[in-house]
Amino acid sequence: MPKFSIIIPVKSINDYVRETVPYIQALTGHEWELFIIPNNVEENEWPEDERISIIDSGRVGPADKRDLGAQKVSGDILVFLDDDSYPESNILEVANEYFAEPNIIAVGGPGITPPSDGYWQRVSGAVFLSKFTGGAPERYVPVGKSREMDDWPSVNLMVRREVFLSVGGFDCQYWPGDDTKLCLKLKKTGKKLIYVPDMIVWHHRRGGVRAHLKQVGAYGLHRGFFAKKHAETSFRLKYFLPSIFSLFFLVSLFYTLLPDLMHSILITGWIIYIVILFIGGNDILKYESLSITITSLLLALPTQFYYGLNFIYAYLFKQKLVSVLR
């Protein structure tokens, strides 16, 4: 029976962490330990539970915090969560069924928007619930059956500690993007990374349009840079599609200055885009109310446009990318 070591990087212990800990304490089926890693020395608010440790790291990024935690823990399987996420009680049992196969070195599951999230948080999450609006719905809700993958976010990712240490851990100054680099290193071992749809974590979303677009912009910037520097898993058509849309949108702004032939092309393009949004809306309606679905479709356009612009900027002009800690 493997021991699971849960690592949560934080700037400081916050209400989300206080919400998460009881869910972790309710985990069933396997031995576990929890390491919370804030910037500065903080009091352990759960002293009665010897399985919970607090380790200060200084002001460093999440990847450095996770690497530090991996050096300190005693478990066989590393469980990476974000500070604003909490797990289903059976998550360790579900994961262990896959880790029973020695060739599987990592598993990842969806991060679902909690029912308690506010309206704009749910709208932010809803944008990603269709491949036609957000690109990868399997990261946000269970989709299909388990299968191999080569890139997964660290909000719900488990890795064999021995393998994690053997590839050097994250060892990455990027944020976001640290999980992409780790998964690329893991994939190069020749072992399997598996998507597990029923290995569920609940993940709070950004509240408000500005916070949503700021996060999406960071995703686009890092993915555009990675498409150039780490093409093995990032130079893919699906990551370029928002940039194509961004260029199409910018050209549309000069509609009156363009020849008649371009008018027909642009009108046809917008009709196709509206149809695509309608299909995406049908996907989102499976999980959200009509009101949230409609609002998320309105948010999809600036989401794709802003992601695409940042992707283009990084892909064409960024020779070095420095992530800014928030």
Secondary structure, 3 states (H helix, E strand, C coil): CCCEEEEEECCCCCHHHHHHHHHHHCCCCCCEEEEEECCCCCCCCCCCCCCEEECCCCCCCHHHHHHHHHHHCCCCEEEEECCCEEECCCHHHHHHHHHCCCCEEEEECCEECCCCCCHHHHHHHHHHHCCCCCCCHHHCCCCCCCEECCCCCCCEEEEEHHHHHHCCCCCCCCCCCHHHHHHHHHHCCCCEEEECCCCCEEECCCCCHHHHHHHHHHHHHHHHHHHHHCHHHHCCHHHHHHHHHHHHHHHHCCHHHCCHHHHHHHHHHHHHHHHHHHHHHHHHCCCCCHHHHHHHHHHHHHHHHHHHHHHHHHHHHCCCCCCCCC
